[in-house]
Amino acid sequence: MAKLLIGSEGVSVNQNIGINGTSLHVAMIQRNRVIVAALLSHPDLNPNQLSLDDNTPLSWAAIKCDEWMAERLLRCRLHWRISCPSDKR
């Protein structure tokens, strides 16, 4: 079901869907490995999309201390931008 929704025309995998961020953020927070894997395979996924509280999906993996999620995110070979509090860009 998730793959059908993710692949539907007009669906943006990078759209913030609430305070928690994108679908990837929500899947990370809920530790839903099936949805995370499906989203990571989407060609338009922006791994650096910030949630409304300025967290990336990788930030959430670190906050949740979830090695599986962090490893999947880093292995998907997307272009990551890892920011630090002092990052002024």
Secondary structure, DSSP 8 states (H G I E B T S, - for coil): -HHHHHTSTT--TTS--STT-SHHHHHHHTT-HHHHHHHHT-TT--TT---TTS--HHHHHHHTT-HHHHHHHHHT--------TT---
